[in-house]
Amino acid sequence: MQRTFTSAPEPRAEGSAVRRAFVASLTGTALEWYDFAVYSAAAALVFGDLFFPSKDPFTGTLLAFSTYAVGYVSRPLGGFVFGRLGDVIGRKKVLIATLVLIGVATLLIGLLPTYATVGVAAPAALVLLRFAQGVGVGGEWGGAVLLSSEYGDPRRRGFYASAAQVGPPAGNLLANGVLAGLGATLTEDQFLSWGWRVAFLLSGVLVVFGLWVRAKLEETPVFRAMEAAQDRSEAPVREVFTSQPRALTAAILCRIAPDVLYAMFTVFVLTYATGELGMSRGSALTAVLIGSSLQIFLIPLAGALSDRVNRRWLYGVSAVAAGVWPFVFFPLVAGGSWALLTLGVVVALVIHSLMYGPQAAFIAEQFSPRLRYTGSSLAYTLAGVVGGAVAPLLFTTLLGTYRAWPPLALYIALTAVATVAGLWLGRDAAPAEDEEPDGVAASHHSSAAIG
């Protein structure tokens, strides 16, 4: 049984401190996801040729997406290591470490020689650096969510926690914007030769800015209260698995459909549009760029909406829409119209926003404050392995095998069913746990209120 706080928590931060925490969560996560998104786009567009040369373009793309998956498979290690540290030594220190790890790995990818220069050592080094990226992202998300939500009013957790959720589309927007700009100004040979490296090398500048923002913040009020009461868990990973298994299961399942939907409409759609629909690389990137730009505003709006209506119901209705939309999207774009492709991507990312905005708050509130970094990180990373990691590989394999879109749509629909099941297992918000963080969540999770 969890210990209880022996003293009242510190007063919650207000005003400028809350805004700084929100900005630090958003900007830091956006910078890390810029790194991750640059890799994702490069895997779809150039890595097959440069690091996995093959006479069969399908094989090269499949191998390139395999390294994309490595970044997801390595996330649980980051979740275990950094999640535990976040509940033991604090949110801020861990977030600085994850930012440095991802930034250095991305910078080094931009300097890698290709297969034509050093042979098999090139893809081996690429996989290793991609692994390091994934470890960093695995430890980043849970802390970024807590950085903003533990400073803000717990009754507005949907909005405050959405700061970390804006990071992926913002990073994706920045990454695809840089790649689109390079693609528009460089020839095909220049882009393949050195242009793609510019996007990775920019990471060094961005990381310095992110470190400056995060270094100026203090530790969150909730963690300072736990420190004052000496109520930090000594074995948070073990406690999550033994005392809150239902919470962990619910949090894992609720992530799967959003991850797969996002992988389809920001990563695999680039391959589908260029390979199956005959569109140019720039046209496909622009469609994703437009959808991602809208998400920057839609995600916090969805988070705020989830503070006013039942969070689980909003999430659930959106998950059902996610399962239905691919059956509309693929016939819609069959004619190769760029306008219809853009519309399809935009609608998909609107649906994604309605799940992704409330997601961070929903996952965080499944766990008690003393286990929240660990539980959130484990849920985020383990879900990524069965969701986002394998999605581009499965999309590529299914399309290559059946040469038709229905298996792709059916796959997304099945992930929507899994997410709805996770929401059913989960519980609604309990703001009192942050106002008087006394560890009551452990008892809640034994019966997991489903109201």
Secondary structure, 3 states (H helix, E strand, C coil): CCCCCCCCCCCCCCCHHHHHHHHHHHHHHHHHHHHHHHHHHHHHHCHHHHHCCCCCHHHHHHHHHHHHHHHHHCHHHHHHHHHHHHHHCCHHHHHHHHHHHHHHHHHHHCCCCCHHHHCCHHHHHHHHHHHHHHHHHHHHHHHHHHHHHCCCCHHHHHHHHHHHHHHHHHHHHHHHHHHHHHHHHCCHHHHHHHHHHHHHHCHHHHHHHHHHHHHCCCCCHHHHHHHHHCCCCCCHHHHHHHHCHHHHHHHHHHHHHHHHHHHHHHHHHHHHHHHCCCCCHHHHHHHHHHHHHHHHHHHHHHHHHHHHCCHHHHHHHHHHHHHHHHHHHHHHHCCCCHHHHHHHHHHHHHHHHHHHHHHHHHHHCCCCHHHHHHHHHHHHHHHHHHCCCCHHHHHHHHHHHHCCCHHHHHHHHHHHHHHHHHHHHCCCCCCHHHHCCCCCHHHHHHHCCCC
